[in-house]
Structure formats: structure tokens, C-alpha cells
Amino acid sequence: MIKARGHRSNVYLYSGDVVNSGKVVPLNSMPEVRDIFGDEWCATENVLCSKRVTINGLSYGKGTVLLQRIESDVNFVKVFHVVVHEQAKYLYSKNLKVKYFDAHLNAFVVEDLTHTA
């Protein structure tokens, strides 16, 4: 018999993660992702690249911008790949450059460093 100890259940009303359609690709075709995981994935030949995943009710996909850090400086990242390997979900992202804060819009204006000339 399991007794509750006043802690919130981690699985209560949790429907699980959702991985949308994608395709299996060789890890060698994604050197930027392979280089991050290094030796941990050296035996892995293929991974699933998904268009979108939903984790704890939040959806992430290619092009999603996330707030990574808000300490002394604000840092945003943009998702470029959603990779699924052995039930684990990974978001490969790159930093965005914060240009300024627009008080009128109450938003940060950022620049994608991968598309600058």
C-alpha cells in the first residue's frame, strides 16, 4: 500500500509527452547536433527529427524562441532541431542577439545571428 506524504503526484493528470511526426535521419547528417553530444552518442546511428514536441503541455518546434536566462543579461535562443533519442527529447538551439528592449511593445527585439550578413 502506497501512502501519500503530502507531496504532489508527478503523474496526476499528466497525459505524457507528445512527439509529432518526423523522420529518422542519420546522426552523421547533423554534425552540429552530433558534436554537442560527443562520445555519449557515438554508437548512435539514427535519431528521430520531429517537427514538434509537447512536454508538460508546452509545445516546442523549429523556430520557437525561448528565454534561456534572465540574470544580469537576458538571453534568448531559437530552436533549430527537435531530436528524439531513446524516449529523451532534445532541443538544439542557437543564441539570439538582444538588440534592445522596446518599451512601447514591452518586448525585446532580437537578431538571429545565423542570418546576418
C-alpha positions as CSV (number, residue, x, y, z in Angstrom):
1,M,0.0,0.0,0.0
2,I,1.3,3.4,-1.0
3,K,0.7,6.2,1.4
4,A,0.6,9.9,0.4
5,R,3.0,12.0,2.3
6,G,1.6,15.4,1.4
7,H,3.6,15.6,-1.8
8,R,2.1,16.4,-5.2
9,S,2.0,13.4,-7.5
10,N,4.3,13.7,-10.6
11,V,1.9,11.8,-12.7
12,Y,-1.5,13.0,-11.6
13,L,-3.4,14.5,-14.6
14,Y,-0.2,14.2,-16.8
15,S,-1.1,12.9,-20.2
16,G,2.5,12.3,-21.3
17,D,4.8,13.9,-23.8
18,V,3.6,14.1,-27.5
19,V,6.1,13.7,-30.3
20,N,4.6,14.9,-33.7
21,S,5.5,13.3,-37.0
22,G,9.1,13.4,-38.1
23,K,11.7,11.3,-39.9
24,V,14.6,9.1,-38.9
25,V,17.9,10.6,-40.1
26,P,21.5,9.5,-39.7
27,L,23.2,11.4,-36.9
28,N,26.1,12.0,-39.3
29,S,23.9,14.2,-41.3
30,M,23.6,16.6,-38.4
31,P,27.2,17.3,-37.3
32,E,26.1,20.3,-35.2
33,V,24.0,18.0,-33.0
34,R,26.4,15.1,-33.0
35,D,29.3,17.4,-31.8
36,I,27.3,18.5,-28.8
37,F,26.6,15.0,-27.5
38,G,30.0,13.7,-28.4
39,D,31.0,10.3,-27.1
40,E,27.6,9.8,-25.5
41,W,26.0,9.3,-28.9
42,C,29.0,7.8,-30.8
43,A,27.2,4.4,-31.1
44,T,24.0,6.0,-32.3
45,E,23.5,5.8,-36.0
46,N,20.0,7.3,-36.3
47,V,17.8,9.8,-34.5
48,L,14.2,11.0,-35.0
49,C,13.9,14.6,-36.1
50,S,10.4,15.8,-35.2
51,K,8.6,18.9,-36.3
52,R,7.2,19.5,-32.8
53,V,7.1,18.0,-29.3
54,T,4.8,18.8,-26.4
55,I,6.3,18.4,-23.0
56,N,4.2,19.1,-19.9
57,G,1.6,20.8,-22.1
58,L,4.1,23.2,-23.7
59,S,4.9,22.8,-27.4
60,Y,8.3,23.3,-28.9
61,G,9.3,23.2,-32.6
62,K,11.7,24.6,-35.2
63,G,11.6,28.4,-34.9
64,T,10.4,28.5,-31.3
65,V,12.1,31.3,-29.3
66,L,12.8,30.6,-25.7
67,L,14.0,32.7,-22.8
68,Q,17.2,30.9,-21.7
69,R,18.4,33.1,-18.9
70,I,17.4,36.3,-17.1
71,E,20.2,37.2,-14.7
72,S,22.5,40.1,-15.3
73,D,21.7,39.9,-19.0
74,V,18.7,38.5,-20.8
75,N,19.4,35.6,-23.2
76,F,17.1,34.1,-25.8
77,V,17.6,31.1,-28.0
78,K,15.9,29.9,-31.2
79,V,15.2,26.2,-31.7
80,F,16.6,24.7,-34.9
81,H,16.2,21.0,-34.4
82,V,13.9,18.8,-32.2
83,V,15.7,15.5,-31.7
84,V,14.3,12.4,-30.1
85,H,16.5,9.6,-29.0
86,E,15.6,6.7,-26.7
87,Q,12.5,8.5,-25.3
88,A,14.5,11.6,-24.5
89,K,13.7,14.9,-26.2
90,Y,16.4,17.4,-27.1
91,L,16.1,20.9,-28.5
92,Y,19.1,22.0,-30.5
93,S,19.1,25.8,-30.3
94,K,21.3,28.8,-31.1
95,N,21.7,32.1,-29.2
96,L,19.9,35.2,-30.4
97,K,21.4,38.6,-30.0
98,V,19.4,41.0,-27.9
99,K,19.4,44.4,-29.8
100,Y,17.2,46.4,-27.3
101,F,14.1,46.5,-25.3
102,D,11.1,48.2,-27.0
103,A,9.1,49.8,-24.1
104,H,6.2,50.6,-26.5
105,L,5.8,46.9,-27.3
106,N,7.0,45.7,-23.9
107,A,9.2,43.2,-25.7
108,F,12.9,42.5,-26.5
109,V,14.0,43.0,-30.1
110,V,16.4,40.2,-31.0
111,E,18.5,39.3,-34.0
112,D,19.1,35.9,-35.5
113,L,22.9,35.6,-35.7
114,T,22.7,32.8,-38.3
115,H,21.0,35.0,-40.9
116,T,23.1,38.2,-40.6
117,A,25.3,39.3,-43.5
